[in-house]
Amino acid sequence: MYLAEAADGTHLAVRVVRVELAADPVFRARFHEEVCAARRIAAGPGTYLARIVDADTESEHPWIATEFIDGPDLREAVRRQGPLPEEAVRLLAAALGEALDAIHAQGLVHGGLDPSSVVLGADGPRIVDLGVSHMGGQVGPAEDVFALGSVLAYAASGRVPLQKDLSDLPDGVRDLVARCLSENPADTPAPPPTRRRTLQALAAGALLTAGAWLWLRDRDDGDGTPPEPEPDPLPPDPRPVTVQWLSRHGMLSGQLGSPAVTPSPDGDRLYFGAMDGSLYAVSRTGTDLWSTPVEKPRARTGPVTASVATDDGVYCVYRNGGRLCAVGVDGRVRWERVFDRGGYDSYDTLPVVARGLVLVTTDRFAMRSTVRAYRADGSVAWSTRLPGKLGQQPVVAEDVVYVRNDEVVFALDPVDGRLLPASGRDSATGWPPRFGGAVVVPPHTVLGDLVVSASSNELKAVDRDGRTVWTVEAPGRGAHSEPTVHGGLVHVLLGASLYVVDAGGVTRCVLDPGMPVRTEYRPVVDGRHVYLAVPEGVAAIERPR
């Protein structure tokens, strides 16, 4: 998925069909039919589906663009704020039930409904990934209903139900969830009319409005009154900063939250992928070192995603997660690997390094969730299958690899991939997720004993128990980047400005780069510069002291 901006400034979520599927004429025909049907569904009032803005099903690389919903997904919301109140779960059930009923009425299925595919906007929830989430899979309406029950159970309790244990759900939600879970065709098959009645019953009589949805955006103190916000000191006014150098190689490509650049271990080179299908290397002073077309000219599919670097070179994912490529320090392609030759499973686009191995996971649409480790020569060191949908970047801390699914954290030995004792027992639903004494978050978000995160106009620091320690607010609301901690300071883009905040929550400075910045990519900091993604490529500004 890519974040795009239309000519009128509207933000869009753009999904591109993988090259393996685009070459299949049967898939193309079905994709065209489903996009047409999805347009009709999402155009209707009150269907709680992300509206389709445009699509091209006939191009060499078919794509679909939907409205970008500004808000957290359900998984993120529950992790950060805890389970939702009972009334909120019932409202959520009504909205999702109506959306699925509309999908099924067109003869379609979603096939990939989970907490991360439900985005909570200011005016209500929206189901995303319609029409591209699980096309071609052997799924039907019953699976959607069962998935709905799992999503509602997660919203109400913060966990995915195991073996239909619903004992910790509120009384007013338990029966509702049980009805959805009973629709699992593997247990008690139900005819289509029963499934439709279930969804219509969930949707009946509920009307979500912006006011009714404020339970998520602003949780109250338990007595029905929103908490009074504590006044924060105003941040300093943005001051202009000089761009030291600008690498003009076109728009970067990668997953939301990817780093703007990937430094080599010695810090002498910076790597980044671009939409033209090439991987670039520049020096810290901005001098071009080499560019390597990862794709062959006749098969060029564009995006080369964020990379990870070792002493042997750099590793990147391309073809929308279909391939992993190793490029040497001299810019020569050393090897490439296909995750699944059947074309159904793909790499997640953010690899990590542990014990000299390059680790990748399958994306959240994979048929089987897998963590795989490659040696420098391209051979597989180990491959471990895990339950549930991953879709999360592994975290390496204290010589342990941590991987999360919707409910639990797994700990793996980086040498052989075996599950370590007690794996799967610690909860992943709180924020920050923990495993024993370890906080399982990316290293660039750890600030001493705190974990930092950003929203549309706010930088927040929480302790290891999830208690808010401090917040820094930016004026207005706008796009934001993931934060990056370096040298005891947090660097984060809030709107068009770079905020630099210390461990006590004091804003050291607010910098104006003097040019548009791309907040989809987090800043990268070294001893001299802060590197930012800009429309032309990469910009380096002087690191504030």
Order of alpha helices (4+ residues) and beta strands (2+ residues): beta-beta-alpha-alpha-beta-beta-alpha-alpha-beta-beta-alpha-alpha-alpha-alpha-beta-beta-beta-beta-beta-beta-beta-beta-beta-beta-beta-beta-beta-beta-beta-beta-beta-beta-beta-beta-beta-beta-beta-beta-beta-beta-beta-beta-beta-beta
